[in-house]
């Protein structure tokens, strides 16, 4: 019997532990998949690069869905708490920008050079993974694939320009994210365990 099927799961702290442990396990797998993708790129194996890239992107989506099942892992909570401190609309806009910037890329960037503090305070939060890190990773892998197709070196400047522009756009945006958990953490964790580790 799997340890997380214990009936004491009904208590919130067990749900948190379940989500956090599952998140850590999937993150370690994602790290290995990323290394496999880079290895494929260096071998100039476009088929393997595509395979590992797609798996990495799917892992981001799945981890985001897992994190959405617990109130402690929601981007929306962070953003709303920042906006709630505002006394007027200008402050609300500024506080949300501050909150988005703090957990992504700080403002000391140029068009081609990312902030020295990019990902300094990154978080594993539902919403942040799918809305910010997923597009960023997708851009990166597309450029890797393009490099192999064109038999050219990886265009680091082009990658940085695209990533920085996206980061700045996301930081300026105001889309809303859930502030309440969605989904069954136990069911999601079990399904992801079977999908990736069985």
MDTraj code that builds the backbone (N, CA, C; nanometers):
import mdtraj as md
import numpy as np

residues = "UNK UNK UNK UNK UNK UNK UNK UNK UNK UNK UNK UNK UNK UNK UNK UNK UNK UNK UNK UNK UNK UNK UNK UNK UNK UNK UNK UNK UNK UNK UNK UNK UNK UNK UNK UNK UNK UNK UNK UNK UNK UNK UNK UNK UNK UNK UNK UNK UNK UNK UNK UNK UNK UNK UNK UNK UNK UNK UNK UNK UNK UNK UNK UNK UNK UNK UNK UNK UNK UNK UNK UNK UNK UNK UNK UNK UNK UNK UNK UNK UNK UNK UNK UNK UNK UNK UNK UNK UNK UNK UNK UNK UNK UNK UNK UNK UNK UNK UNK UNK UNK UNK UNK UNK UNK UNK UNK UNK UNK UNK UNK UNK UNK UNK UNK UNK UNK UNK UNK UNK UNK UNK UNK UNK UNK UNK UNK UNK UNK UNK UNK UNK UNK UNK UNK UNK UNK UNK UNK UNK UNK UNK UNK UNK UNK UNK UNK UNK UNK UNK UNK UNK UNK UNK UNK UNK UNK UNK UNK UNK UNK UNK UNK UNK UNK UNK UNK UNK UNK UNK UNK UNK UNK UNK UNK UNK UNK UNK UNK UNK UNK UNK UNK UNK UNK UNK UNK UNK UNK UNK UNK UNK UNK UNK UNK UNK UNK UNK".split()
xyz = np.array([
    [0.0840, -0.1197, 0.0000],
    [0.0000, 0.0000, 0.0000],
    [0.0873, 0.1245, 0.0000],
    [0.0580, 0.2171, -0.0887],
    [0.1362, 0.3391, -0.0962],
    [0.1115, 0.4245, 0.0271],
    [0.2189, 0.4907, 0.0734],
    [0.2097, 0.5652, 0.1986],
    [0.1075, 0.6773, 0.1926],
    [0.0846, 0.7355, 0.0731],
    [-0.0070, 0.8496, 0.0674],
    [-0.1542, 0.8072, 0.0660],
    [-0.1800, 0.6770, 0.0658],
    [-0.3180, 0.6304, 0.0686],
    [-0.3696, 0.6146, 0.2110],
    [-0.2872, 0.6494, 0.3090],
    [-0.3276, 0.6442, 0.4490],
    [-0.4483, 0.7346, 0.4703],
    [-0.5404, 0.6917, 0.5549],
    [-0.6637, 0.7682, 0.5752],
    [-0.6395, 0.9044, 0.6376],
    [-0.5251, 0.9257, 0.7002],
    [-0.4979, 1.0563, 0.7601],
    [-0.4743, 1.1628, 0.6544],
    [-0.4797, 1.1251, 0.5278],
    [-0.4637, 1.2206, 0.4182],
    [-0.5651, 1.3340, 0.4261],
    [-0.6790, 1.3103, 0.4913],
    [-0.7839, 1.4121, 0.4953],
    [-0.7360, 1.5406, 0.5601],
    [-0.6342, 1.5370, 0.6420],
    [-0.5841, 1.6575, 0.7057],
    [-0.5015, 1.7383, 0.6061],
    [-0.5161, 1.8708, 0.6144],
    [-0.4512, 1.9591, 0.5193],
    [-0.3013, 1.9441, 0.5116],
    [-0.2354, 1.9220, 0.6253],
    [-0.0889, 1.9148, 0.6212],
    [-0.0415, 1.7945, 0.5417],
    [-0.1208, 1.6882, 0.5398],
    [-0.0827, 1.5723, 0.4586],
    [-0.0985, 1.6016, 0.3103],
    [-0.1999, 1.6782, 0.2750],
    [-0.2174, 1.7162, 0.1350],
    [-0.0989, 1.8024, 0.0898],
    [-0.0603, 1.8954, 0.1739],
    [0.0555, 1.9805, 0.1422],
    [0.1801, 1.8951, 0.1202],
    [0.2059, 1.8033, 0.2124],
    [0.3240, 1.7173, 0.2012],
    [0.3191, 1.6329, 0.0746],
    [0.2013, 1.5817, 0.0436],
    [0.1846, 1.4994, -0.0758],
    [0.2183, 1.5789, -0.2013],
    [0.1615, 1.6986, -0.2114],
    [0.1866, 1.7829, -0.3281],
    [0.3335, 1.8233, -0.3351],
    [0.3901, 1.8605, -0.2218],
    [0.5287, 1.9063, -0.2208],
    [0.6260, 1.7938, -0.2562],
    [0.6051, 1.6760, -0.1998],
    [0.6916, 1.5619, -0.2299],
    [0.6786, 1.5206, -0.3765],
    [0.5561, 1.5187, -0.4262],
    [0.5342, 1.4834, -0.5671],
    [0.5990, 1.5866, -0.6579],
    [0.5858, 1.7126, -0.6203],
    [0.6468, 1.8211, -0.6969],
    [0.7985, 1.8057, -0.7030],
    [0.8588, 1.7721, -0.5905],
    [1.0040, 1.7541, -0.5868],
    [1.0484, 1.6373, -0.6755],
    [0.9742, 1.5280, -0.6685],
    [1.0086, 1.4102, -0.7495],
    [0.9979, 1.4404, -0.8986],
    [0.8908, 1.5090, -0.9366],
    [0.8716, 1.5433, -1.0771],
    [0.9743, 1.6460, -1.1241],
    [1.0131, 1.7353, -1.0351],
    [1.1138, 1.8363, -1.0700],
    [1.2492, 1.7716, -1.0957],
    [1.2834, 1.6731, -1.0149],
    [1.4093, 1.6012, -1.0367],
    [1.4065, 1.5281, -1.1704],
    [1.2921, 1.4707, -1.2022],
    [1.2778, 1.4051, -1.3318],
    [1.2920, 1.5072, -1.4443],
    [1.2291, 1.6230, -1.4276],
    [1.2371, 1.7282, -1.5295],
    [1.3811, 1.7735, -1.5505],
    [1.4568, 1.7829, -1.4433],
    [1.5981, 1.8207, -1.4559],
    [1.6741, 1.7210, -1.5427],
    [1.6470, 1.5921, -1.5218],
    [1.7139, 1.4892, -1.6007],
    [1.6692, 1.4942, -1.7466],
    [1.5407, 1.5167, -1.7680],
    [1.4891, 1.5258, -1.9049],
    [1.5527, 1.6446, -1.9773],
    [1.5687, 1.7545, -1.9064],
    [1.6344, 1.8721, -1.9649],
    [1.7777, 1.8383, -2.0068],
    [1.8505, 1.7709, -1.9186],
    [1.9882, 1.7317, -1.9511],
    [1.9917, 1.6374, -2.0707],
    [1.8920, 1.5492, -2.0788],
    [1.8829, 1.4584, -2.1937],
    [1.8601, 1.5372, -2.3229],
    [1.7780, 1.6422, -2.3137],
    [1.7516, 1.7260, -2.4311],
    [1.8783, 1.7979, -2.4760],
    [1.9532, 1.8512, -2.3807],
    [2.0782, 1.9202, -2.4140],
    [2.1795, 1.8228, -2.4735],
    [2.1842, 1.7025, -2.4181],
    [2.2738, 1.5998, -2.4716],
    [2.2368, 1.5663, -2.6156],
    [2.1072, 1.5561, -2.6433],
    [2.0610, 1.5274, -2.7792],
    [2.0993, 1.6406, -2.8739],
    [2.0872, 1.7631, -2.8276],
    [2.1261, 1.8787, -2.9097],
    [2.2745, 1.8727, -2.9437],
    [2.3555, 1.8414, -2.8457],
    [2.5004, 1.8358, -2.8684],
    [2.5394, 1.7221, -2.9620],
    [2.4589, 1.6148, -2.9608],
    [2.4828, 1.5026, -3.0531],
    [2.4228, 1.5290, -3.1905],
    [2.3515, 1.6414, -3.2011],
    [2.2800, 1.6788, -3.3234],
    [2.1744, 1.5748, -3.3590],
    [2.1078, 1.5240, -3.2566],
    [2.0012, 1.4249, -3.2729],
    [1.8668, 1.4966, -3.2585],
    [1.8137, 1.5431, -3.3694],
    [1.6918, 1.6239, -3.3663],
    [1.5705, 1.5451, -3.3171],
    [1.5657, 1.4166, -3.3500],
    [1.4528, 1.3346, -3.3063],
    [1.4512, 1.3214, -3.1544],
    [1.5666, 1.2927, -3.0951],
    [1.5757, 1.2799, -2.9494],
    [1.5507, 1.4143, -2.8818],
    [1.5998, 1.5219, -2.9427],
    [1.5763, 1.6553, -2.8870],
    [1.4275, 1.6848, -2.8813],
    [1.3572, 1.6540, -2.9881],
    [1.2127, 1.6764, -2.9916],
    [1.1414, 1.5939, -2.8851],
    [1.1816, 1.4685, -2.8716],
    [1.1203, 1.3788, -2.7734],
    [1.1386, 1.4317, -2.6312],
    [1.2612, 1.4662, -2.5964],
    [1.2892, 1.5132, -2.4606],
    [1.2290, 1.6517, -2.4358],
    [1.2277, 1.7352, -2.5385],
    [1.1686, 1.8681, -2.5245],
    [1.0203, 1.8586, -2.4930],
    [0.9502, 1.7742, -2.5687],
    [0.8064, 1.7590, -2.5469],
    [0.7775, 1.7006, -2.4092],
    [0.8606, 1.6085, -2.3653],
    [0.8411, 1.5510, -2.2322],
    [0.8628, 1.6564, -2.1244],
    [0.9633, 1.7397, -2.1424],
    [0.9913, 1.8456, -2.0452],
    [0.8742, 1.9432, -2.0367],
    [0.8225, 1.9843, -2.1510],
    [0.7101, 2.0780, -2.1529],
    [0.5859, 2.0160, -2.0901],
    [0.5638, 1.8871, -2.1153],
    [0.4496, 1.8193, -2.0546],
    [0.4658, 1.8102, -1.9036],
    [0.5869, 1.7899, -1.8574],
    [0.6124, 1.7863, -1.7132],
    [0.5768, 1.9193, -1.6479],
    [0.6092, 2.0296, -1.7139],
    [0.5723, 2.1603, -1.6589],
    [0.4208, 2.1704, -1.6446],
    [0.3482, 2.1289, -1.7477],
    [0.2018, 2.1334, -1.7425],
    [0.1478, 2.0462, -1.6298],
    [0.2042, 1.9276, -1.6167],
    [0.1560, 1.8343, -1.5147],
    [0.1896, 1.8821, -1.3737],
    [0.3077, 1.9380, -1.3552],
    [0.3435, 1.9911, -1.2236],
    [0.2533, 2.1084, -1.1887],
    [0.2226, 2.1918, -1.2865],
    [0.1320, 2.3044, -1.2622],
    [-0.0048, 2.2551, -1.2163],
    [-0.0541, 2.1512, -1.2828],
    [-0.1850, 2.0950, -1.2453],
    [-0.1809, 2.0366, -1.1047],
    [-0.0716, 1.9725, -1.0697],
    [-0.0548, 1.9183, -0.9350],
    [-0.0552, 2.0298, -0.8314],
    [0.0220, 2.1341, -0.8554],
    [0.0317, 2.2450, -0.7608],
    [-0.1015, 2.3168, -0.7435],
    [-0.1831, 2.3157, -0.8479],
    [-0.3136, 2.3819, -0.8412],
    [-0.4068, 2.3161, -0.7405],
    [-0.3724, 2.1960, -0.6956],
    [-0.4597, 2.1209, -0.6048],
    [-0.4389, 2.1560, -0.4576],
    [-0.3495, 2.2499, -0.4290],
    [-0.3280, 2.2902, -0.2892],
    [-0.3171, 2.4422, -0.2810],
    [-0.3865, 2.5010, -0.1840],
    [-0.3902, 2.6468, -0.1706],
    [-0.2535, 2.7101, -0.1488],
    [-0.1579, 2.6326, -0.1025],
    [-0.0259, 2.6874, -0.0698],
    [0.0649, 2.7063, -0.1907],
    [0.0197, 2.6638, -0.3081],
    [0.1061, 2.6688, -0.4263],
    [0.0408, 2.7459, -0.5412],
    [-0.0243, 2.8560, -0.5100],
    [-0.0987, 2.9306, -0.6110],
    [-0.0393, 3.0694, -0.6351],
    [-0.0087, 3.0998, -0.7598],
    [0.0372, 3.2335, -0.7958],
    [-0.0688, 3.3378, -0.7636],
    [-0.1947, 3.3031, -0.7858],
    [-0.3025, 3.3986, -0.7643],
    [-0.3049, 3.4559, -0.6239],
    [-0.2760, 3.3738, -0.5260],
    [-0.2750, 3.4193, -0.3868],
    [-0.1702, 3.5280, -0.3664],
    [-0.0527, 3.5085, -0.4239],
    [0.0568, 3.6054, -0.4134],
    [0.0197, 3.7386, -0.4790],
    [-0.0354, 3.7316, -0.5990],
    [-0.0697, 3.8538, -0.6710],
    [-0.1834, 3.9293, -0.6033],
    [-0.2848, 3.8569, -0.5595],
    [-0.3984, 3.9237, -0.4957],
    [-0.3585, 3.9861, -0.3624],
    [-0.2706, 3.9204, -0.2883],
    [-0.2269, 3.9771, -0.1603],
    [-0.1510, 4.1075, -0.1826],
    [-0.0758, 4.1145, -0.2916],
    [-0.0043, 4.2386, -0.3242],
    [-0.1020, 4.3485, -0.3630],
    [-0.1978, 4.3158, -0.4478],
    [-0.2941, 4.4167, -0.4931],
    [-0.3823, 4.4660, -0.3792],
    [-0.4103, 4.3808, -0.2837],
    [-0.4965, 4.4190, -0.1716],
    [-0.4333, 4.5236, -0.0807],
    [-0.3042, 4.5453, -0.0935],
    [-0.2363, 4.6478, -0.0142],
    [-0.2536, 4.7872, -0.0734],
    [-0.2993, 4.7931, -0.1969],
    [-0.3086, 4.9210, -0.2681],
    [-0.4236, 5.0073, -0.2175],
    [-0.4010, 5.1383, -0.2225],
    [-0.5030, 5.2357, -0.1824],
    [-0.5735, 5.2961, -0.3032],
    [-0.5162, 5.2765, -0.4230],
    [-0.5775, 5.3310, -0.5441],
    [-0.5329, 5.2474, -0.6640],
    [-0.5853, 5.2791, -0.7811],
    [-0.5594, 5.1982, -0.9005],
    [-0.4127, 5.2024, -0.9434],
    [-0.3487, 5.3179, -0.9276],
    [-0.2072, 5.3274, -0.9642],
    [-0.1215, 5.2379, -0.8750],
    [-0.1503, 5.2405, -0.7459],
    [-0.0766, 5.1541, -0.6533],
    [-0.1034, 5.0071, -0.6837],
    [-0.2269, 4.9767, -0.7170],
    [-0.2630, 4.8385, -0.7480],
    [-0.1813, 4.7864, -0.8659],
    [-0.1701, 4.8689, -0.9694],
    [-0.0921, 4.8308, -1.0870],
    [0.0555, 4.8143, -1.0506],
    [0.1077, 4.9074, -0.9719],
    [0.2482, 4.9021, -0.9329],
    [0.2779, 4.7816, -0.8450],
    [0.1889, 4.7543, -0.7492],
    [0.2118, 4.6423, -0.6577],
    [0.2048, 4.5080, -0.7293],
    [0.1145, 4.4987, -0.8269],
    [0.1084, 4.3736, -0.9027],
    [0.2353, 4.3563, -0.9863],
    [0.2805, 4.4648, -1.0483],
    [0.4053, 4.4570, -1.1254],
    [0.5207, 4.4172, -1.0349],
    [0.5266, 4.4758, -0.9163],
    [0.6320, 4.4407, -0.8206],
    [0.6285, 4.2915, -0.7874],
    [0.5075, 4.2415, -0.7618],
    [0.4914, 4.1009, -0.7232],
    [0.5315, 4.0072, -0.8368],
    [0.4940, 4.0427, -0.9595],
    [0.5293, 3.9604, -1.0751],
    [0.6804, 3.9644, -1.1021],
    [0.7384, 4.0812, -1.0856],
    [0.8812, 4.0981, -1.1113],
    [0.9655, 4.0239, -1.0082],
    [0.9237, 4.0283, -0.8841],
    [1.0025, 3.9663, -0.7776],
    [1.0237, 3.8173, -0.8001],
    [0.9217, 3.7490, -0.8524],
    [0.9314, 3.6036, -0.8676],
    [0.9753, 3.5604, -1.0077],
    [1.0114, 3.6566, -1.0928],
    [1.0559, 3.6205, -1.2283],
    [1.1922, 3.6835, -1.2578],
    [1.1920, 3.7954, -1.3295],
    [1.3175, 3.8620, -1.3650],
    [1.3139, 4.0059, -1.3160],
    [1.4093, 4.0424, -1.2353],
    [1.4126, 4.1781, -1.1814],
    [1.4414, 4.2780, -1.2923],
    [1.4240, 4.4056, -1.2630],
    [1.4140, 4.5073, -1.3673],
    [1.5460, 4.5540, -1.4269],
    [1.6600, 4.5055, -1.3788],
    [1.7888, 4.5556, -1.4285],
    [1.8341, 4.4818, -1.5546],
    [1.7452, 4.4684, -1.6490],
    [1.7787, 4.4007, -1.7737],
    [1.7891, 4.5011, -1.8884],
    [1.8536, 4.4568, -1.9961],
    [1.8547, 4.5333, -2.1202],
    [1.7826, 4.4490, -2.2242],
    [1.7828, 4.4948, -2.3478],
    [1.7134, 4.4219, -2.4532],
    [1.7735, 4.2845, -2.4771],
    [1.9059, 4.2731, -2.4555],
    [1.9751, 4.1478, -2.4860],
    [2.0377, 4.0791, -2.3655],
    [2.0335, 4.1421, -2.2508],
    [2.0933, 4.0829, -2.1308],
    [1.9918, 4.0758, -2.0178],
    [1.9699, 3.9539, -1.9685],
    [1.8736, 3.9355, -1.8616],
    [1.9260, 3.9953, -1.7314],
    [1.8358, 4.0173, -1.6394],
    [1.8721, 4.0678, -1.5077],
    [1.9717, 3.9742, -1.4401],
    [2.0611, 4.0306, -1.3619],
    [2.1532, 3.9487, -1.2834],
    [2.0771, 3.8690, -1.1778],
    [1.9540, 3.9097, -1.1512],
    [1.8735, 3.8430, -1.0487],
    [1.7552, 3.7681, -1.1092],
    [1.7668, 3.7248, -1.2349],
    [1.6570, 3.6470, -1.2922],
    [1.6432, 3.5140, -1.2171],
    [1.5211, 3.4796, -1.1880],
    [1.4875, 3.3566, -1.1146],
    [1.5434, 3.3558, -0.9721],
    [1.5839, 3.4714, -0.9231],
    [1.6408, 3.4809, -0.7881],
    [1.5409, 3.4335, -0.6831],
    [1.4156, 3.4703, -0.7013],
    [1.3116, 3.4326, -0.6043],
    [1.2036, 3.3500, -0.6721],
    [1.2445, 3.2627, -0.7640],
    [1.1462, 3.1827, -0.8369],
    [1.0703, 3.0888, -0.7431],
    [0.9480, 3.0594, -0.7797],
    [0.8614, 2.9762, -0.6969],
    [0.7995, 2.8646, -0.7803],
    [0.7715, 2.7540, -0.7146],
    [0.6925, 2.6480, -0.7761],
    [0.5473, 2.6751, -0.7406],
    [0.4813, 2.7552, -0.8235],
    [0.3418, 2.7917, -0.8024],
    [0.2614, 2.7612, -0.9280],
    [0.1427, 2.7093, -0.9063],
    [0.0517, 2.6906, -1.0185],
    [0.0171, 2.8277, -1.0758],
    [0.0184, 2.8373, -1.2050],
    [-0.0029, 2.9659, -1.2708],
    [0.1294, 3.0203, -1.3195],
    [0.2267, 3.0251, -1.2325],
    [0.3597, 3.0741, -1.2702],
    [0.4282, 2.9757, -1.3645],
    [0.4150, 2.8469, -1.3365],
    [0.4789, 2.7478, -1.4224],
    [0.4199, 2.7496, -1.5623],
    [0.2876, 2.7434, -1.5708],
    [0.2255, 2.7310, -1.7028],
    [0.2243, 2.8629, -1.7796],
    [0.2087, 2.9748, -1.7097],
    [0.1981, 3.1029, -1.7796],
    [0.3328, 3.1679, -1.8078],
    [0.4340, 3.1350, -1.7291],
    [0.5641, 3.2006, -1.7455],
    [0.6742, 3.1034, -1.7888],
    [0.6940, 2.9983, -1.7119],
    [0.8054, 2.9076, -1.7416],
    [0.7795, 2.8177, -1.8623],
    [0.6558, 2.7790, -1.8838],
    [0.6252, 2.6944, -1.9993],
    [0.6538, 2.7661, -2.1312],
    [0.6030, 2.8883, -2.1516],
    [0.6365, 2.9582, -2.2765],
    [0.7863, 2.9836, -2.2915],
    [0.8529, 3.0143, -2.1806],
    [0.9968, 3.0403, -2.1861],
    [1.0728, 2.9152, -2.2305],
    [1.0373, 2.8016, -2.1726],
    [1.1023, 2.6761, -2.2104],
    [1.0714, 2.6400, -2.3553],
    [0.9487, 2.6649, -2.3969],
    [0.9089, 2.6352, -2.5346],
    [0.9906, 2.7177, -2.6341],
    [1.0107, 2.8456, -2.6036],
    [1.0942, 2.9311, -2.6892],
    [1.2354, 2.8743, -2.7014],
    [1.2886, 2.8331, -2.5884],
    [1.4259, 2.7819, -2.5833],
    [1.4415, 2.6564, -2.6686],
    [1.3503, 2.5623, -2.6519],
    [1.3609, 2.4374, -2.7264],
    [1.3370, 2.4579, -2.8759],
    [1.2494, 2.5517, -2.9102],
    [1.2267, 2.5811, -3.0518],
    [1.3534, 2.6348, -3.1175],
    [1.4255, 2.7190, -3.0442],
    [1.5500, 2.7729, -3.0988],
    [1.6585, 2.6659, -3.1079],
    [1.6597, 2.5733, -3.0123],
    [1.7538, 2.4614, -3.0215],
    [1.7256, 2.3786, -3.1468],
    [1.5982, 2.3467, -3.1679],
    [1.5596, 2.2679, -3.2860],
    [1.5920, 2.3421, -3.4151],
    [1.5651, 2.4722, -3.4144],
    [1.5941, 2.5544, -3.5321],
    [1.7434, 2.5537, -3.5633],
    [1.8248, 2.5561, -3.4597],
    [1.9703, 2.5536, -3.4784],
    [2.0147, 2.4256, -3.5479],
    [1.9554, 2.3121, -3.5071],
    [1.9905, 2.1849, -3.5710],
    [1.9415, 2.1806, -3.7152],
    [1.8203, 2.2296, -3.7378],
    [1.7639, 2.2288, -3.8731],
    [1.8497, 2.3115, -3.9688],
    [1.8953, 2.4266, -3.9205],
    [1.9726, 2.5175, -4.0054],
    [2.1226, 2.4907, -3.9988],
    [2.1596, 2.3918, -3.9152],
    [2.3014, 2.3581, -3.8969],
    [2.3828, 2.4819, -3.8575],
    [2.3273, 2.5524, -3.7601],
    [2.3900, 2.6750, -3.7105],
    [2.4107, 2.6646, -3.5598],
    [2.5012, 2.7462, -3.5081],
    [2.5187, 2.7533, -3.3635],
    [2.3930, 2.8104, -3.2990],
    [2.3721, 2.7753, -3.1740],
    [2.2575, 2.8288, -3.1006],
    [2.2711, 2.9804, -3.0893],
    [2.1639, 3.0508, -3.1258],
    [2.1664, 3.1973, -3.1260],
    [2.1274, 3.2494, -2.9875],
    [2.2272, 3.2618, -2.9027],
    [2.2040, 3.3016, -2.7643],
    [2.1410, 3.4396, -2.7539],
    [2.1862, 3.5334, -2.8362],
    [2.1304, 3.6692, -2.8308],
    [1.9833, 3.6695, -2.8690],
    [1.9502, 3.5927, -2.9717],
    [1.8104, 3.5844, -3.0152],
    [1.7236, 3.5254, -2.9045],
    [1.7765, 3.4227, -2.8390],
    [1.7043, 3.3594, -2.7282],
    [1.6817, 3.4581, -2.6151],
    [1.7863, 3.5303, -2.5770],
    [1.7736, 3.6265, -2.4677],
    [1.6746, 3.7369, -2.5020],
    [1.6822, 3.7858, -2.6256],
    [1.5915, 3.8926, -2.6680],
    [1.4463, 3.8476, -2.6583],
    [1.4195, 3.7267, -2.7064],
    [1.2826, 3.6745, -2.7055],
    [1.2342, 3.6503, -2.5629],
    [1.3209, 3.5921, -2.4818],
    [1.2845, 3.5625, -2.3429],
    [1.2620, 3.6905, -2.2626],
    [1.3520, 3.7873, -2.2766],
    [1.3396, 3.9127, -2.2018],
    [1.2130, 3.9871, -2.2417],
    [1.1844, 3.9908, -2.3713],
    [1.0633, 4.0584, -2.4184],
    [0.9387, 3.9917, -2.3607],
    [0.9388, 3.8587, -2.3591],
    [0.8234, 3.7884, -2.3028],
    [0.8111, 3.8156, -2.1535],
    [0.9227, 3.8136, -2.0827],
    [0.9213, 3.8383, -1.9385],
    [0.8644, 3.9760, -1.9072],
    [0.9108, 4.0767, -1.9807],
    [0.8620, 4.2123, -1.9570],
    [0.7127, 4.2242, -1.9859],
    [0.6685, 4.1576, -2.0911],
    [0.5261, 4.1595, -2.1255],
    [0.4440, 4.0929, -2.0163],
    [0.4919, 3.9792, -1.9656],
    [0.4181, 3.9079, -1.8608],
    [0.4130, 3.9895, -1.7325],
    [0.5215, 4.0569, -1.7012],
    [0.5251, 4.1381, -1.5798],
    [0.4271, 4.2551, -1.5866],
    [0.4036, 4.3060, -1.7058],
    [0.3116, 4.4187, -1.7236],
    [0.1658, 4.3749, -1.7315],
    [0.1430, 4.2468, -1.7507],
    [0.0060, 4.1983, -1.7692],
    [-0.0703, 4.1933, -1.6375],
    [-0.2007, 4.1762, -1.6481],
    [-0.2859, 4.1790, -1.5284],
    [-0.3870, 4.0642, -1.5257],
    [-0.3616, 3.9584, -1.6007],
    [-0.4572, 3.8476, -1.5998],
    [-0.4684, 3.7873, -1.4600],
    [-0.5868, 3.7384, -1.4313],
    [-0.6149, 3.6833, -1.2991],
    [-0.5798, 3.5350, -1.2936],
    [-0.5430, 3.4898, -1.1745],
    [-0.5124, 3.3490, -1.1507],
    [-0.5915, 3.3013, -1.0295],
    [-0.6253, 3.1730, -1.0247],
    [-0.7069, 3.1201, -0.9140],
    [-0.6431, 3.1445, -0.7775],
    [-0.7299, 3.1652, -0.6793],
    [-0.6851, 3.1809, -0.5405],
    [-0.7373, 3.0663, -0.4537],
    [-0.8064, 2.9727, -0.5169],
    [-0.8552, 2.8538, -0.4476],
    [-0.8075, 2.7294, -0.5213],
    [-0.7719, 2.6288, -0.4445],
    [-0.7227, 2.5043, -0.5039],
    [-0.8277, 2.4393, -0.5927],
    [-0.7813, 2.3722, -0.6963],
    [-0.8688, 2.3015, -0.7889],
    [-0.8134, 2.1615, -0.8122],
    [-0.9003, 2.0620, -0.8037],
    [-0.8578, 1.9250, -0.8300],
    [-0.8260, 1.8476, -0.7039],
    [-0.8207, 1.7171, -0.7179],
    [-0.7932, 1.6253, -0.6076],
    [-0.6440, 1.5927, -0.6062],
    [-0.5741, 1.6409, -0.5048],
    [-0.4290, 1.6227, -0.4979],
    [-0.3891, 1.4756, -0.4986],
    [-0.4637, 1.3927, -0.4269],
    [-0.4317, 1.2502, -0.4206],
    [-0.4475, 1.1842, -0.5568],
    [-0.5588, 1.2125, -0.6236],
    [-0.5837, 1.1530, -0.7551],
    [-0.4802, 1.1998, -0.8573],
    [-0.4480, 1.3280, -0.8535],
    [-0.3504, 1.3822, -0.9482],
    [-0.2116, 1.3236, -0.9227],
    [-0.1717, 1.3181, -0.7963],
    [-0.0402, 1.2628, -0.7615],
    [-0.0288, 1.1171, -0.8027],
    [-0.1345, 1.0409, -0.7766],
    [-0.1349, 0.8995, -0.8129],
    [-0.1233, 0.8818, -0.9641],
    [-0.1999, 0.9617, -1.0389],
    [-0.1966, 0.9530, -1.1850],
    [-0.0590, 0.9896, -1.2400],
    [0.0035, 1.0913, -1.1824],
    [0.1352, 1.1331, -1.2302],
    [0.2433, 1.0328, -1.1922],
    [0.2274, 0.9699, -1.0759],
    [0.3217, 0.8644, -1.0372],
    [0.3161, 0.7500, -1.1382],
    [0.1953, 0.7100, -1.1728],
    [0.1790, 0.6005, -1.2686],
    [0.2278, 0.6405, -1.4081],
    [0.2079, 0.7660, -1.4428],
    [0.2481, 0.8149, -1.5752],
    [0.3997, 0.8193, -1.5919],
    [0.4696, 0.8624, -1.4886],
    [0.6129, 0.8872, -1.5023],
    [0.7054, 0.7880, -1.4320],
    [0.6541, 0.7153, -1.3328],
    [0.7438, 0.6333, -1.2518],
    [0.7086, 0.4849, -1.2464],
    [0.6005, 0.4444, -1.3094],
    [0.5634, 0.3025, -1.3020],
    [0.6087, 0.2277, -1.4270],
])
top = md.Topology()
chain = top.add_chain()
for i, resn in enumerate(residues, 1):
    res = top.add_residue(resn, chain, resSeq=i)
    for name in ("N", "CA", "C"):
        top.add_atom(name, md.element.get_by_symbol(name[0]), res)
traj = md.Trajectory(xyz[None], top)
